[in-house]
C-alpha cells in the first residue's frame, strides 16, 4: 500500500479529539496549517472554515493567538500544569478544553511545528449519532429565566415536541441540551441532525432515521437551528416522521430557532404540513438585556472562576461595575458580554480591579499628542521604526532583557510575547 499525505489526513480526520498543527515561520509567528474533522463536532466549523477564520480578524484568531502564547510561555517556563483553554463554537457557545502539545522538527521542513491535541472537558448526552456538550450551566437568577426553566420542566413530563425560540446567543442550545439530557434519563435515545452541515449530508442523516431499529422504541430528535432546513430536507423529515408515527415509535422533537417559523411558513420557506405535524409547544427565551439578574450572577460568580486557568486567581469586581454590565444593552447577548469582559481583562490594574469598558469606549481614551503635556515640532519627529526601536530598547533595559512572565517586557507592553519577539527581530534588537 502506498502511504500518501491524503492517507494520513484521512486517518487524522477519524480521530475523536480535535488536533491542530501550527507552522512556525521565520518571524517566529505560528500559522494554523491543519485541523481535523473533529472540529465540526465540537465547534460546528468545517476544518477549512476554521482555518480561514484563523487568518482573519475574528474571535478564532484571538483565541488561537492566546493559545500559542500560552504554549510559548509554558515552553520557556517548563510549565505543564492546568493546560486549559476554550473556543467559541460557530453559534457563540463557550466550549472548554484541556490540551497537550508537542514541538516537532522534521527533516523535510526547515520550519518547526506545534502539534496540539484538545480534550473536551465537558459532559455529554448519551446519543447514537454524536455526543454534544451539556455541562454549561443554565443561569436562571432572573424571574424570566426561572419561568423558562419551569416551562421546560413541564414539557418534559407531558411528552410534547418543544421549540425553543429567541434571539441569537441567548442560551437556546444550552437549554435544549439540558432538556435532552433529562429525557435521555427516561430511556430516550438522542439522535441529532446538525442543520449546519451541507444540505446533502442533512438529507442523508434524516433518511437514516427511517431505519431506526424496533428496539429503539423511545427516540428523541434534536434539531438545533431548524430554520436552516431547506425544502427538500423538510419534505423528507415530514415523510420520516409520518413513517415512525405509523410504526408506533415514541419519538420526541426538540428544536431551536432564532427565526419565526410562522413567518417562514407564510413566505413559503417552511413546510406548513411539517409545521402542523410537529405541533410544537413553544418556549420563548428572553434576551439578556431583559435579564439583568442573570448577567449580574455571571459577572460576580461565574466569570472569576472561568478565568483562573489564565493565572488570574483574584479578580476584584465592585457592585457598581457589575451593575454596569448588567444594565448594558447587550445586543449580541452572551457573546457580547463575554467579549466586553475579555476586553476589560486586558486593562486590569495592579490590584486586579475589573472595570467596565464598552465596545466604543476604550479605557485609555485618545491622545492628540505623542507625549501628553508637550508639543512636538515637525523638526523633532524621527522615523517611526527608529522611535519604536529606542522605546523597545528602554523597555528591555527596564526588564533586564526578560520577555516572558508577569514582570517581562511583553506584559509591560500588553503584547503577546510572540508578537514582541517578532517586532524585536524585525528591528534587529535580538
PyMOL commands that set and color helices and strands:
alter all, ss='L'
color gray80, all
select helices_A, chain A and resi 5-14+38-43+47-54+59-77+143-158+172-184+199-211+226-228+231-246+261-266+272-278+288-290+292-306+308-310+319-326+333-345+378-380+384-398+409-413+417-426
alter helices_A, ss='H'
color red, helices_A
select strands_A, chain A and resi 18-24+30-35+84-88+94-104+113-120+162-165+189-192+218-223+250-257+281-284
alter strands_A, ss='S'
color yellow, strands_A
deselect
rebuild
show_as cartoon
